């Protein structure tokens, strides 16, 4: 789905006419979609480590940290909404870190640090369908008061959005990954 289609699903929850084009439509619902869509998308992406939004950025540890506990620091990649973990390329993920603003303090200074996190530049085409509906209901809830001035509708949409977000998170978290079966040394499929 595109951002415009997601906005139109949100407007469907509000029984409001669809928009023609996000960023161009000057109707009240078009202006609200343009105002709320990007921030709601980033907030929902930031809320957990969605598998479709996971990205690894190679960065260089460039400087000393502000505190002696840390061996060095680097800039958090600009499109990284949330840092999940960091690694030196070994796959052990045993480097301790602390995110402070736009800086990442680390316990070791490898040549290249691999920062795993949530990609804020993730495209709508990459979203799971469950996430798409979670975003649409969350967006509808945000726009419900300005468009309808109906507090009952808003309260109802808060509950629907919470359910849709939990549902999307559950589906996303239940995906299988290969992992080593330590009892036999074989790769198995986690379900």
C-alpha positions as CSV (number, residue, x, y, z in Angstrom):
1,X,0.0,0.0,0.0
2,X,1.1,3.6,-0.6
3,X,1.0,6.4,2.0
4,X,-2.1,7.7,0.2
5,X,-3.9,4.4,0.4
6,X,-3.1,4.0,4.1
7,X,-4.5,7.5,4.7
8,X,-7.6,6.5,2.8
9,X,-8.1,3.4,4.9
10,X,-7.8,5.7,8.0
11,X,-10.4,8.0,6.5
12,X,-12.6,5.0,5.9
13,X,-12.7,4.3,9.7
14,X,-14.0,7.9,10.0
15,X,-16.5,7.6,7.2
16,X,-14.8,10.6,5.6
17,X,-14.3,11.2,1.9
18,X,-11.0,9.9,0.5
19,X,-8.1,12.2,-0.4
20,X,-6.9,12.6,-3.9
21,X,-3.2,12.9,-3.3
22,X,-1.2,13.2,-0.1
23,X,0.6,16.5,0.1
24,X,-1.6,18.1,-2.6
25,X,-5.2,17.6,-1.3
26,X,-6.3,20.8,0.5
27,X,-9.5,19.4,2.0
28,X,-9.7,19.2,5.8
29,X,-8.9,15.5,5.7
30,X,-6.1,16.0,3.2
31,X,-4.5,18.6,5.4
32,X,-4.8,16.4,8.5
33,X,-3.4,13.4,6.6
34,X,-0.4,15.5,5.5
35,X,0.1,16.8,9.0
36,X,-0.2,13.5,10.9
37,X,0.9,10.7,8.5
38,X,4.7,11.0,8.7
39,X,5.0,11.5,12.5
40,X,2.5,8.7,13.2
41,X,4.4,6.4,10.8
42,X,7.7,7.1,12.5
43,X,6.3,6.8,16.0
44,X,4.8,3.4,15.2
45,X,8.0,2.2,13.5
46,X,10.0,3.4,16.5
47,X,7.7,1.5,18.9
48,X,9.4,-1.9,18.3
49,X,11.9,-3.8,16.3
50,X,9.7,-4.6,13.3
51,X,11.3,-7.3,11.1
52,X,10.5,-5.4,7.9
53,X,12.1,-2.2,9.2
54,X,15.3,-3.8,10.5
55,X,18.5,-2.5,9.0
56,X,22.2,-2.7,9.8
57,X,24.4,0.3,9.2
58,X,28.2,0.1,9.1
59,X,29.7,3.1,10.9
60,X,33.2,4.2,12.0
61,X,33.8,4.8,15.7
62,X,35.4,8.3,15.4
63,X,36.0,9.8,18.8
64,X,36.4,9.6,22.5
65,X,33.3,9.3,24.6
66,X,32.3,12.0,27.1
67,X,32.5,9.5,30.0
68,X,35.5,7.3,30.9
69,X,33.2,4.2,31.0
70,X,33.1,4.2,27.2
71,X,35.9,3.5,24.8
72,X,34.6,5.6,22.0
73,X,31.6,7.2,20.3
74,X,30.1,7.6,16.8
75,X,27.1,9.3,15.2
76,X,23.8,7.4,15.2
77,X,22.9,6.9,11.5
78,X,20.5,9.7,10.6
79,X,17.7,7.3,9.4
80,X,18.0,5.0,12.5
81,X,14.9,5.6,14.6
82,X,16.0,3.3,17.4
83,X,19.2,1.4,18.0
84,X,18.6,-2.3,18.9
85,X,22.1,-3.6,19.2
86,X,25.7,-3.2,17.9
87,X,28.3,-5.6,16.7
88,X,31.9,-5.6,15.5
89,X,31.3,-8.0,12.7
90,X,31.6,-11.2,14.7
91,X,27.9,-11.7,15.2
92,X,28.4,-11.9,19.0
93,X,26.7,-8.6,19.7
94,X,28.7,-8.3,22.9
95,X,29.6,-4.6,22.6
96,X,27.9,-2.5,25.3
97,X,26.4,0.8,24.1
98,X,24.5,3.8,25.2
99,X,22.6,6.1,22.9
100,X,22.8,9.8,24.0
101,X,21.0,12.1,21.6
102,X,22.5,11.6,18.2
103,X,25.6,9.9,19.6
104,X,26.3,6.3,20.4
105,X,28.9,5.5,23.1
106,X,30.4,2.1,22.9
107,X,32.5,-0.2,25.1
108,X,35.0,-1.1,22.3
109,X,36.4,0.7,19.3
110,X,36.3,-1.8,16.4
111,X,37.4,-0.6,12.9
112,X,33.8,-0.8,11.8
113,X,30.8,-0.9,14.1
114,X,27.6,-2.5,12.8
115,X,24.5,-0.7,14.2
116,X,21.3,-2.7,14.0
117,X,18.1,-0.7,14.4
118,X,14.8,0.5,13.0
119,X,15.0,2.1,9.6
120,X,13.0,5.3,9.6
121,X,13.4,5.5,5.8
122,X,11.6,2.1,5.4
123,X,9.2,2.2,2.5
124,X,5.4,1.5,2.7
125,X,5.9,-1.3,0.2
126,X,8.0,-3.1,2.8
127,X,5.3,-2.9,5.6
128,X,3.4,-6.0,6.6
129,X,-0.3,-5.8,6.0
130,X,-1.0,-6.0,9.7
131,X,1.3,-3.0,10.3
132,X,-0.5,-1.1,7.5
133,X,-3.8,-1.6,9.3
134,X,-2.3,-0.7,12.6
135,X,-0.9,2.5,11.2
136,X,-4.2,3.3,9.5
137,X,-6.2,2.9,12.7
138,X,-3.6,4.8,14.7
139,X,-3.9,7.6,12.2
140,X,-7.7,7.5,12.2
141,X,-7.7,7.8,16.0
142,X,-5.4,10.9,15.7
143,X,-7.6,12.6,13.1
144,X,-11.0,11.6,14.7
145,X,-11.4,14.7,17.0
146,X,-10.4,17.3,14.4
147,X,-12.6,15.7,11.7
148,X,-15.6,14.6,13.7
149,X,-15.4,16.3,17.2
150,X,-16.7,13.0,18.5
151,X,-15.0,11.8,21.7
152,X,-16.9,8.5,21.7
153,X,-15.5,7.7,18.2
154,X,-12.0,8.7,19.4
155,X,-12.2,6.4,22.4
156,X,-13.4,3.6,20.3
157,X,-10.6,4.1,17.8
158,X,-8.0,4.2,20.6
159,X,-9.1,0.6,21.5
160,X,-9.1,-0.5,17.9
161,X,-5.7,0.9,17.3
162,X,-4.3,-0.7,20.4
163,X,-5.7,-4.1,19.2
164,X,-4.3,-3.7,15.7
165,X,-0.9,-2.7,17.0
166,X,-0.7,-5.7,19.3
167,X,-1.9,-7.9,16.5
168,X,0.7,-6.6,14.1
169,X,3.4,-6.9,16.8
170,X,2.4,-10.5,17.5
171,X,2.4,-11.5,13.9
172,X,5.7,-9.8,13.3
173,X,7.3,-11.4,16.4
174,X,6.1,-14.9,15.5
175,X,8.0,-15.1,12.2
176,X,10.5,-18.0,12.1
177,X,14.2,-17.5,12.0
178,X,17.0,-20.0,11.6
179,X,18.9,-20.6,14.8
180,X,21.4,-23.2,15.9
181,X,20.0,-26.2,17.8
182,X,22.6,-26.5,20.5
183,X,21.7,-30.0,21.4
184,X,22.6,-31.4,17.9
185,X,24.6,-28.5,16.3
186,X,22.1,-28.3,13.4
187,X,20.2,-25.3,12.1
188,X,16.5,-25.5,12.9
189,X,13.5,-23.4,12.1
190,X,12.0,-21.5,15.1
191,X,8.3,-21.3,15.0
